[in-house]
Amino acid sequence: MTAQATELLHRFDVPGPRYTSYPTADRFVEAFTEADYRQALGQRTSGPGALAPLSLYVHIPFCESVCYYCACNKIVTKHHERSASYLRYLAREVELHTLQIGVGQTVSQLHLGGGTPTFLSDDELRQLMAMLRRSFTLAPGGEFSIEIDPRTVDRGRLAVLAQLGFNRLSFGVQDFDPDVQKAVHRVQPAEQVFGLMRDARDVGFESVNVDLIYGLPKQSASTFARTLEQVCQLRPDRIALYGYAHLPERFKPQRRIAAADLPTGSAKLGLLTQSLDALTGAGYDYIGMDHFALPNDSLAVAKRQGRLHRNFQGYSTQPDCDLIALGVSAIGRIGPTYSQNAKTLEEYCDHLDQGRLPVNRGLALGRDDLARRAVIMAIMCQGQVVFESIELAWLLDFRKYFAAELAQLEDLQAQGLVTMDDTCLQVTPSGWYVVRAIAMVFDRFLQMDKHRARFSRII
């Protein structure tokens, strides 16, 4: 990267949302109840979106061991019998949904996340998929993905996943350096991941993603350079590169990380810039924020064609659609609403034992929320906002309605991050590196709230 681009990243290293939704999940309220969620499901069934495909997310919270950097909702246990009970509760949750929306709704996107979805045995995964197929219709050509801890699978397990209909894998790598792996309590030899990648190709998976994290303890420019070199040799179809957010006051496992072992702010910025150089130099297209893809991958194609979307799993090729989220703490979206399930397993199960969907908070979006969401997602996904499209969809005068935001963007335009005229806002190539900061201008809640430390930093 140029010195100018590096200075740009440093200038915009501030806390900010990732915009997998707008408004963001910290704005959800407990006043949104199970009754509100049922009403949203009913409106979907009777409204114009009744025949539109669904997206499904299933949260599997269990992990055998804790990774110290992790901020996910998880239950660390070696007692695999706990998953059998959890599957029974998932089946109850699905049944309550089908009572509302009927059996056989088409699903174009399915994602199993965690936790560690491969905590489930092969038979339990078969049981889960059979239950989902009885309740929903998985569309031919859909995107069906699962997160993988490489320590929990072998070639045989990958073959089972393929047989069950999964066509995309996401390997959690984070870093190949042995000292870094020890410091975060996640030791997995590079040879193991390389072997699994070969197996995944042989088995026939359409796309394999690798997750990396920069800013972890013990990382340095030289050690991460080796990891990046190995990842480029591994040649996954997609790469998700996340910056580690050290928030030990919020996430208890992070208290086991010695702050003195973390890279300094400038060193962390250096890790990001060398990552951008290494991955783009190896032929990956920069999708935006923290995603990279090979030029022929569907994600890169979707960006070039202006068909990129964003949901709670990040960037996606799938059309913007309703998302039913199953499992403890899972977040879904139905029509103009968001909902989140109970965050503890005890509360989640208690809701279902009473015959109630386990929603315990959410949000019904108003017209302003919906218009701003459309603008923010256009920035995050297409890198441009055509004013007329927003005006026609939400019956407003864009330049008047967003006069304060456009005035604020003039400074970003002077810095070369956006271009604007009377009809359109466009993110520049430099602006893509700090696209979150551009989207933040249209976040009404964030503009009113100067206490942003609850969010991870943009860099």
C-alpha positions as CSV (number, residue, x, y, z in Angstrom):
1,M,0.0,0.0,0.0
2,T,1.1,3.6,-0.5
3,A,2.0,5.8,2.4
4,Q,-1.1,7.8,1.7
5,A,-3.3,4.8,2.0
6,T,-1.6,3.7,5.2
7,E,-2.1,7.2,6.6
8,L,-5.8,7.0,5.6
9,L,-6.3,3.7,7.6
10,H,-4.6,5.2,10.6
11,R,-6.8,8.3,10.5
12,F,-10.0,6.2,10.4
13,D,-9.0,3.7,13.1
14,V,-12.1,4.5,15.2
15,P,-14.8,2.3,16.8
16,G,-17.7,1.5,14.5
17,P,-20.4,-1.0,13.6
18,R,-19.9,-3.8,11.0
19,Y,-23.4,-3.2,9.6
20,T,-24.5,-6.7,9.2
21,S,-27.8,-5.0,10.1
22,Y,-29.1,-1.5,10.5
23,P,-30.1,-0.5,13.1
24,T,-27.4,-2.5,14.8
25,A,-28.1,-5.2,17.4
26,D,-27.2,-3.0,20.3
27,R,-30.4,-1.1,19.5
28,F,-32.7,-4.1,20.0
29,V,-35.2,-3.8,22.8
30,E,-37.0,-6.3,25.1
31,A,-40.2,-4.5,24.3
32,F,-40.1,-6.4,21.0
33,T,-41.7,-9.7,22.1
34,E,-42.5,-13.2,20.8
35,A,-46.0,-11.8,19.9
36,D,-44.4,-9.2,17.7
37,Y,-42.2,-11.9,16.0
38,R,-45.3,-14.1,15.4
39,Q,-47.0,-11.1,13.9
40,A,-44.1,-10.6,11.5
41,L,-44.1,-14.2,10.5
42,G,-47.9,-14.0,9.8
43,Q,-47.4,-10.9,7.7
44,R,-44.8,-12.7,5.7
45,T,-47.2,-15.6,5.0
46,S,-50.0,-13.3,3.8
47,G,-47.9,-10.5,2.2
48,P,-46.2,-10.1,-1.1
49,G,-43.0,-11.9,0.2
50,A,-44.8,-15.1,0.9
51,L,-43.2,-16.9,-2.0
52,A,-39.8,-15.3,-1.7
53,P,-37.0,-17.7,-0.7
54,L,-35.8,-17.8,2.9
55,S,-32.4,-17.8,4.5
56,L,-31.8,-20.1,7.5
57,Y,-29.1,-19.7,10.2
58,V,-28.6,-22.4,12.8
59,H,-26.5,-21.6,15.8
60,I,-24.6,-24.6,17.4
61,P,-23.1,-23.1,20.6
62,F,-20.8,-26.0,21.8
63,C,-17.0,-26.0,21.7
64,E,-14.7,-28.6,23.2
65,S,-12.1,-25.9,24.2
66,V,-12.1,-22.2,24.4
67,C,-10.2,-19.9,22.0
68,Y,-9.1,-17.0,24.1
69,Y,-9.9,-14.4,21.4
70,C,-13.4,-15.6,20.9
71,A,-16.4,-13.2,21.3
72,C,-19.1,-15.6,20.1
73,N,-21.9,-17.0,22.1
74,K,-20.6,-20.4,23.1
75,I,-20.7,-23.2,25.7
76,V,-17.4,-24.9,26.3
77,T,-17.9,-28.6,27.2
78,K,-16.5,-32.0,26.4
79,H,-19.9,-33.6,27.2
80,H,-21.1,-34.4,23.7
81,E,-24.4,-35.8,25.1
82,R,-25.5,-32.2,25.5
83,S,-25.9,-31.8,21.8
84,A,-28.6,-34.5,21.6
85,S,-30.8,-32.5,23.9
86,Y,-30.1,-29.3,22.0
87,L,-31.2,-30.9,18.7
88,R,-34.5,-31.8,20.3
89,Y,-35.0,-28.1,21.3
90,L,-34.1,-27.0,17.8
91,A,-36.7,-29.4,16.4
92,R,-39.3,-27.8,18.7
93,E,-38.3,-24.3,17.5
94,V,-38.6,-25.4,13.8
95,E,-42.0,-26.9,14.5
96,L,-43.2,-23.7,16.0
97,H,-42.1,-21.8,12.9
98,T,-43.8,-24.2,10.5
99,L,-47.0,-23.9,12.5
100,Q,-46.8,-20.2,11.6
101,I,-45.5,-20.2,8.0
102,G,-46.3,-23.7,6.9
103,V,-44.1,-26.6,5.8
104,G,-42.0,-26.5,2.6
105,Q,-41.0,-22.9,2.4
106,T,-38.0,-22.5,0.0
107,V,-34.6,-21.9,1.5
108,S,-31.9,-20.5,-0.8
109,Q,-29.2,-20.0,1.9
110,L,-28.4,-22.1,4.9
111,H,-25.6,-21.5,7.3
112,L,-24.5,-23.5,10.4
113,G,-22.4,-21.4,12.8
114,G,-21.2,-21.5,16.3
115,G,-19.6,-22.3,18.5
116,T,-18.4,-25.3,16.6
117,P,-21.1,-26.9,14.3
118,T,-18.9,-30.0,13.9
119,F,-19.2,-30.6,17.6
120,L,-22.2,-32.6,16.4
121,S,-21.5,-36.1,15.4
122,D,-22.1,-37.3,11.8
123,D,-25.4,-38.9,12.9
124,E,-26.5,-35.8,14.7
125,L,-25.7,-33.7,11.6
126,R,-27.7,-36.2,9.5
127,Q,-30.5,-35.8,12.0
128,L,-30.4,-32.0,11.9
129,M,-30.4,-31.9,8.1
130,A,-33.2,-34.4,7.8
131,M,-35.3,-32.3,10.2
132,L,-34.6,-29.2,8.2
133,R,-35.4,-30.9,4.9
134,R,-38.7,-32.2,6.3
135,S,-39.7,-28.6,7.3
136,F,-38.2,-26.6,4.5
137,T,-37.4,-27.0,0.8
138,L,-33.7,-26.5,0.1
139,A,-33.5,-24.8,-3.3
140,P,-31.4,-26.4,-6.1
141,G,-28.3,-24.2,-6.6
142,G,-28.6,-22.7,-3.1
143,E,-25.7,-21.7,-0.9
144,F,-25.4,-24.2,2.0
145,S,-22.4,-23.5,4.3
146,I,-20.9,-24.6,7.6
147,E,-18.2,-23.3,9.8
148,I,-15.4,-25.8,10.4
149,D,-12.9,-26.1,13.2
150,P,-10.1,-28.0,11.4
151,R,-9.3,-29.9,14.6
152,T,-12.7,-31.6,14.5
153,V,-12.9,-33.0,11.0
154,D,-11.1,-35.4,8.6
155,R,-11.7,-36.5,5.0
156,G,-14.5,-38.8,6.1
157,R,-16.3,-36.1,7.9
158,L,-16.0,-33.7,4.9
159,A,-17.5,-36.4,2.7
160,V,-20.4,-36.7,5.0
161,L,-21.0,-32.9,4.9
162,A,-21.0,-33.1,1.1
163,Q,-23.5,-35.9,1.1
164,L,-25.7,-33.9,3.4
165,G,-25.8,-31.1,0.8
166,F,-23.3,-28.6,2.1
167,N,-21.4,-27.0,-0.8
168,R,-19.4,-24.3,1.1
169,L,-17.0,-24.6,4.0
170,S,-15.4,-22.0,6.2
171,F,-12.2,-23.1,7.9
172,G,-11.2,-21.2,11.1
173,V,-7.4,-20.7,10.8
174,Q,-6.7,-17.3,12.4
175,D,-2.9,-17.7,12.3
176,F,-0.5,-20.5,11.4
177,D,2.3,-19.4,13.7
178,P,2.8,-22.0,16.6
179,D,3.5,-19.3,19.2
180,V,0.4,-17.3,18.3
181,Q,-1.7,-20.5,18.3
182,K,-0.4,-21.3,21.8
183,A,-1.1,-17.7,23.0
184,V,-4.8,-18.0,21.9
185,H,-5.2,-21.6,23.0
186,R,-5.9,-22.9,19.4
187,V,-3.1,-25.2,18.2
188,Q,-3.7,-26.7,14.8
189,P,-0.7,-27.5,12.5
190,A,-0.6,-25.9,9.1
191,E,-0.2,-29.4,7.5
192,Q,-3.6,-30.4,8.9
193,V,-5.3,-27.5,7.2
194,F,-3.5,-28.1,3.9
195,G,-4.6,-31.7,4.0
196,L,-8.2,-30.8,4.7
197,M,-8.1,-28.3,1.8
198,R,-7.0,-31.0,-0.6
199,D,-9.7,-33.3,0.8
200,A,-12.4,-30.6,0.4
201,R,-11.3,-30.1,-3.3
202,D,-11.4,-33.8,-3.9
203,V,-14.8,-34.2,-2.3
204,G,-16.1,-31.4,-4.5
205,F,-17.0,-28.4,-2.4
206,E,-17.8,-25.4,-4.5
207,S,-16.1,-22.8,-2.3
208,V,-13.8,-22.9,0.7
209,N,-13.3,-19.8,2.9
210,V,-10.5,-19.3,5.4
211,D,-10.8,-17.0,8.4
212,L,-7.7,-15.0,9.5
213,I,-7.3,-12.6,12.5
214,Y,-4.7,-9.9,12.7
215,G,-3.8,-8.2,16.0
216,L,-3.5,-11.4,18.0
217,P,-1.0,-11.8,20.8
218,K,2.6,-12.7,19.7
219,Q,1.9,-11.7,16.1
220,S,4.6,-9.7,14.4
221,A,5.1,-8.5,10.8
222,S,7.5,-11.4,10.1
223,T,5.3,-14.1,11.6
224,F,2.2,-12.9,9.9
225,A,4.0,-12.6,6.6
226,R,4.7,-16.3,6.8
227,T,1.0,-17.0,7.6
228,L,-0.1,-14.9,4.6
229,E,2.4,-16.7,2.4
230,Q,1.0,-20.1,3.5
231,V,-2.6,-18.9,3.0
232,C,-1.8,-17.8,-0.5
233,Q,-0.3,-21.2,-1.1
234,L,-3.5,-22.8,0.3
235,R,-5.5,-20.8,-2.2
236,P,-8.9,-20.7,-0.6
237,D,-11.7,-19.2,-2.8
238,R,-12.5,-16.6,-0.1
239,I,-10.6,-15.1,2.8
240,A,-12.2,-13.2,5.7
241,L,-9.6,-11.1,7.5
242,Y,-10.7,-9.7,10.8
243,G,-9.1,-7.3,13.2
244,Y,-8.9,-8.7,16.8
245,A,-10.9,-6.5,19.2
246,H,-9.5,-6.8,22.7
247,L,-12.5,-6.3,25.0
248,P,-11.7,-8.3,28.1
249,E,-14.3,-6.4,30.2
250,R,-17.0,-7.9,27.9
251,F,-15.6,-11.3,26.9
252,K,-14.3,-13.3,29.8
253,P,-12.0,-15.6,27.7
254,Q,-10.0,-12.6,26.5
255,R,-8.8,-12.0,30.1
256,R,-6.4,-14.9,29.5
257,I,-4.6,-12.8,26.9
258,A,-1.8,-10.7,28.3
259,A,-2.2,-7.1,26.9
260,A,1.5,-6.8,26.8
261,D,1.6,-9.6,24.1
262,L,-0.7,-7.7,21.8
263,P,0.7,-5.7,18.8
264,T,0.6,-1.9,19.4
265,G,-1.8,0.2,17.4
266,S,0.7,1.1,14.8
267,A,2.0,-2.5,14.6
268,K,-1.6,-3.8,14.1
269,L,-2.1,-1.2,11.3
270,G,1.1,-2.6,9.7
271,L,-0.3,-6.1,9.9
272,L,-3.4,-4.9,8.0
273,T,-1.5,-3.1,5.3
274,Q,0.8,-6.0,4.7
275,S,-2.2,-8.3,4.5
276,L,-3.9,-6.1,1.9
277,D,-0.7,-6.0,-0.2
278,A,-0.1,-9.8,0.1
279,L,-3.6,-10.9,-0.7
280,T,-4.2,-8.5,-3.6
281,G,-0.7,-9.2,-4.9
282,A,-1.6,-12.9,-4.9
283,G,-4.6,-12.2,-7.2
284,Y,-7.5,-11.9,-4.7
285,D,-10.1,-9.2,-5.3
286,Y,-10.8,-6.9,-2.4
287,I,-14.6,-7.2,-1.8
288,G,-14.8,-4.7,1.0
289,M,-14.1,-4.3,4.7
290,D,-12.6,-7.7,5.6
291,H,-13.5,-10.0,2.6
292,F,-11.3,-11.1,-0.3
293,A,-12.2,-13.6,-3.1
294,L,-10.6,-15.1,-6.2
295,P,-11.8,-13.3,-9.3
296,N,-13.8,-16.2,-10.5
297,D,-15.5,-16.8,-7.1
298,S,-19.2,-15.9,-7.1
299,L,-18.6,-13.3,-4.4
300,A,-16.2,-11.4,-6.6
301,V,-18.5,-11.8,-9.6
302,A,-21.4,-10.5,-7.6
303,K,-19.4,-7.4,-6.6
304,R,-18.4,-6.6,-10.2
305,Q,-22.1,-7.0,-11.3
306,G,-23.5,-5.0,-8.5
307,R,-25.3,-8.0,-7.0
308,L,-23.5,-8.0,-3.6
309,H,-25.7,-8.3,-0.5
310,R,-24.9,-8.2,3.2
311,N,-26.5,-10.1,6.1
312,F,-25.6,-11.3,9.6
313,Q,-23.0,-13.7,8.1
314,G,-21.3,-10.9,6.2
315,Y,-21.1,-10.4,2.4
316,S,-23.3,-12.7,0.4
317,T,-24.3,-13.4,-3.2
318,Q,-27.9,-14.3,-2.1
319,P,-30.7,-11.8,-2.7
320,D,-31.8,-9.8,0.3
321,C,-34.3,-12.1,1.9
322,D,-36.0,-12.9,5.2
323,L,-33.7,-14.8,7.7
324,I,-35.1,-17.3,10.2
325,A,-32.5,-17.8,12.9
326,L,-32.6,-20.9,15.0
327,G,-30.8,-21.7,18.3
328,V,-29.6,-19.9,21.3
329,S,-28.8,-16.2,20.8
330,A,-29.4,-16.4,17.0
331,I,-30.5,-13.2,15.3
332,G,-33.0,-13.1,12.5
333,R,-34.8,-10.7,10.2
334,I,-38.4,-11.0,9.0
335,G,-39.8,-8.1,6.9
336,P,-39.2,-4.8,8.7
337,T,-38.2,-6.5,12.0
338,Y,-35.2,-8.0,13.7
339,S,-35.3,-10.5,16.5
340,Q,-32.9,-12.2,18.7
341,N,-33.3,-15.5,20.7
342,A,-32.5,-15.8,24.4
343,K,-28.8,-15.7,25.0
344,T,-28.5,-18.4,27.6
345,L,-29.3,-22.1,27.0
346,E,-31.4,-22.3,30.1
347,E,-33.7,-19.4,29.0
348,Y,-33.8,-20.6,25.4
349,C,-35.0,-24.1,26.6
350,D,-37.5,-22.6,29.1
351,H,-39.2,-20.6,26.3
352,L,-39.6,-23.8,24.2
353,D,-40.7,-25.9,27.1
354,Q,-43.6,-23.4,27.5
355,G,-44.4,-23.8,23.8
356,R,-43.2,-20.3,23.0
357,L,-40.7,-19.2,20.3
358,P,-37.5,-18.2,22.2
359,V,-37.4,-14.5,21.1
360,N,-36.5,-12.2,23.9
361,R,-35.7,-8.9,22.1
362,G,-35.8,-7.3,18.7
363,L,-36.8,-4.2,16.8
364,A,-39.6,-3.1,14.5
365,L,-38.1,-0.7,11.9
366,G,-39.8,2.6,11.1
367,R,-39.7,4.4,7.7
368,D,-36.5,6.3,8.7
369,D,-34.8,3.1,9.7
370,L,-35.7,1.4,6.5
371,A,-34.5,4.3,4.3
372,R,-31.2,4.6,6.2
373,R,-30.8,0.8,6.0
374,A,-31.2,1.0,2.2
375,V,-28.6,3.7,2.0
376,I,-26.1,2.0,4.3
377,M,-26.4,-1.3,2.5
378,A,-26.0,0.3,-0.9
379,I,-22.7,1.9,0.4
380,M,-21.5,-1.3,2.0
381,C,-22.4,-3.6,-1.0
382,Q,-22.4,-1.6,-4.2
383,G,-20.2,1.3,-3.1
384,Q,-22.7,3.8,-4.5
385,V,-26.1,5.3,-3.7
386,V,-28.3,6.5,-6.6
387,F,-30.4,9.2,-5.0
388,E,-33.4,8.5,-7.3
389,S,-33.7,4.9,-6.3
390,I,-34.0,5.9,-2.6
391,E,-36.4,8.6,-3.4
392,L,-38.7,6.3,-5.4
393,A,-38.6,3.6,-2.8
394,W,-39.2,5.8,0.3
395,L,-41.0,8.8,-1.2
396,L,-38.5,11.4,0.0
397,D,-36.3,14.1,-1.5
398,F,-32.8,12.6,-0.9
399,R,-30.8,15.9,-0.8
400,K,-33.3,17.5,1.6
401,Y,-33.8,14.5,3.8
402,F,-30.1,13.8,4.1
403,A,-28.9,17.4,3.9
404,A,-26.9,17.1,7.2
405,E,-25.3,13.8,6.1
406,L,-24.3,15.2,2.6
407,A,-22.7,18.2,4.3
408,Q,-20.7,15.8,6.5
409,L,-19.6,13.8,3.4
410,E,-18.1,16.9,1.9
411,D,-15.1,16.4,4.1
412,L,-14.8,12.8,3.0
413,Q,-15.0,14.0,-0.6
414,A,-12.2,16.4,0.0
415,Q,-10.1,13.5,1.3
416,G,-10.8,11.5,-1.9
417,L,-13.0,8.8,-0.2
418,V,-16.2,9.6,-2.0
419,T,-17.4,11.5,-5.1
420,M,-20.8,13.2,-5.2
421,D,-23.0,15.0,-7.7
422,D,-26.7,15.9,-7.8
423,T,-27.7,12.3,-8.6
424,C,-25.2,9.9,-6.9
425,L,-22.8,9.2,-4.1
426,Q,-19.9,7.0,-5.1
427,V,-17.2,5.3,-2.9
428,T,-13.7,5.7,-4.4
429,P,-11.2,2.8,-4.5
430,S,-9.5,4.4,-1.5
431,G,-12.8,4.8,0.2
432,W,-13.5,1.0,0.1
433,Y,-10.7,0.6,2.7
434,V,-12.8,2.6,5.2
435,V,-16.3,1.9,3.9
436,R,-17.6,1.5,7.4
437,A,-16.7,5.1,8.2
438,I,-18.6,6.3,5.2
439,A,-21.7,4.3,6.1
440,M,-21.5,5.6,9.7
441,V,-22.4,9.1,8.4
442,F,-26.0,7.8,7.7
443,D,-26.3,6.0,11.1
444,R,-28.8,8.2,13.0
445,F,-28.2,6.4,16.3
446,L,-24.4,6.6,16.0
447,Q,-24.5,10.3,15.1
448,M,-26.5,11.0,18.3
449,D,-24.3,8.7,20.4
450,K,-20.7,9.8,21.1
451,H,-20.0,6.8,23.3
452,R,-19.0,4.3,20.6
453,A,-16.4,2.2,22.5
454,R,-18.8,-0.8,22.6
455,F,-18.0,-1.4,18.9
456,S,-14.9,-2.9,17.5
457,R,-12.4,-0.6,15.8
458,I,-12.6,-0.2,12.1
459,I,-9.0,-1.3,11.7
